[in-house]
Amino acid sequence: MPTQNVNLTPALDRFVKRVVKSGAFNNASEVHRAALTALAREEEERELRLARLRQEIQAGLDSGRPAVIEDPNSFLEDCAAEVMNESKGHSKR
């Protein structure tokens, strides 16, 4: 497995030590892998949300009459939920 040296802020170092001490992780490497996995998942979700938003924009442009979005936050949350459901289906393959 590749090895990388990482410089942490004192606060992050204390956090890593605390979660290892709590028993949530066996060692610092597990904490780092979990954090990077979460970051990668967030990035993938963001990209999927953007793709979905682009699809919706294109569908509106193609229809010639864009839909009115009454609550943009709700619309984005719905898109995110749909993307999450789709990405769960892809990860099982």
C-alpha positions in Angstrom: 0.0 0.0 0.0 1.4 3.4 -0.9 2.6 5.6 2.0 2.4 9.4 2.2 3.5 11.7 4.9 0.9 14.2 6.0 1.4 17.4 8.1 -1.6 18.0 10.4 -2.5 21.1 12.3 -2.4 20.6 16.1 -6.2 20.5 16.2 -6.4 17.8 13.6 -3.6 15.8 15.3 -5.6 16.0 18.6 -8.7 14.9 16.8 -7.0 11.9 15.2 -5.5 10.8 18.5 -8.9 11.3 20.3 -10.8 9.1 17.8 -8.2 6.4 17.9 -8.2 6.5 21.7 -12.0 6.2 21.7 -11.7 2.9 19.9 -13.6 4.2 16.8 -10.5 3.4 14.7 -7.5 1.2 15.3 -4.9 3.7 14.2 -4.3 7.0 12.5 -4.1 5.5 9.1 -7.6 4.2 9.4 -8.8 7.7 10.4 -7.0 9.3 7.4 -8.5 6.7 5.0 -12.0 7.3 6.4 -11.6 11.0 6.0 -10.3 10.7 2.4 -13.1 8.3 1.5 -15.7 10.7 2.8 -14.1 13.5 0.9 -14.1 11.4 -2.3 -17.7 10.5 -1.8 -18.6 14.2 -1.3 -16.8 15.1 -4.5 -18.6 12.4 -6.4 -22.0 13.5 -5.0 -21.2 17.1 -5.9 -20.3 16.1 -9.5 -23.5 14.0 -9.8 -25.6 16.9 -8.5 -24.1 19.3 -11.0 -24.7 16.8 -13.8 -28.3 16.4 -12.7 -28.7 20.2 -12.5 -27.2 20.5 -16.0 -29.7 17.9 -17.3 -32.6 19.8 -15.8 -31.4 23.0 -17.3 -31.0 21.4 -20.7 -34.5 19.8 -20.5 -35.9 23.2 -19.7 -34.1 24.8 -22.7 -35.1 21.9 -25.0 -38.8 22.2 -24.0 -38.9 25.9 -25.0 -40.6 26.7 -21.7 -38.5 26.5 -18.6 -40.2 25.3 -15.5 -40.6 27.7 -12.6 -38.8 26.5 -9.5 -40.7 27.9 -6.5 -38.2 26.7 -3.8 -34.6 26.4 -5.2 -33.4 24.8 -1.9 -36.0 22.1 -2.0 -35.4 21.5 -5.7 -31.6 21.0 -5.0 -32.3 18.8 -2.1 -34.6 16.6 -4.2 -32.0 16.5 -6.9 -29.4 15.5 -4.3 -31.6 12.7 -2.9 -32.3 11.4 -6.4 -28.6 11.4 -7.2 -27.8 9.6 -3.9 -30.3 6.9 -4.8 -28.8 6.6 -8.3 -25.2 6.5 -7.0 -26.2 3.7 -4.5 -27.5 1.7 -7.4 -24.2 2.2 -9.3 -22.0 1.2 -6.3 -23.7 -2.1 -6.0 -22.7 -3.2 -9.5 
